[in-house]
Amino acid sequence: MALRADCLASCRWGIIYWVLTDYIGGHVFEIVGWSLIVSRCTAMLMLPTFSLCLLAVCRRTMTFLRTTPLNYIIPFDDAITFHRWMGGIGAFSAVLHAVCHIANFISFAPLTH
């Protein structure tokens, strides 16, 4: 189970690294700052997180996926626990994503008037 969790965490850190290297040092970062970067990171994390969260409760799909090599990476046997973890991570990402959008709105509101 620890190896599977490490693999999923590595994928998430890879996504965050990719977004950070794409935005830091660019013109967008100079204008918007960290709130856009954190918002993009959380958006990129929510897409696979919620997809895996829904996948964990599809019975026929889970039965098929248990026979594939993906079973060594993703803990399909602990579907309910996995579903809860993905839901918690997704909820945290969604709240952080919303907070960053509010921060963007607050920082850009004075510029529109």
Buried (B, 14 or more C-beta within 10 A) or exposed (E): EEEBEEBBEEEBEEBBEEBBEEBEEEEBBEEBEEBBBBBBBBBBBBEBBBEBBEBBEEEEEBEEBEEEEEBEBBBBEBBEEBBEBBBEBBBBBBEBBEBBBEBBEEBEEEEEE
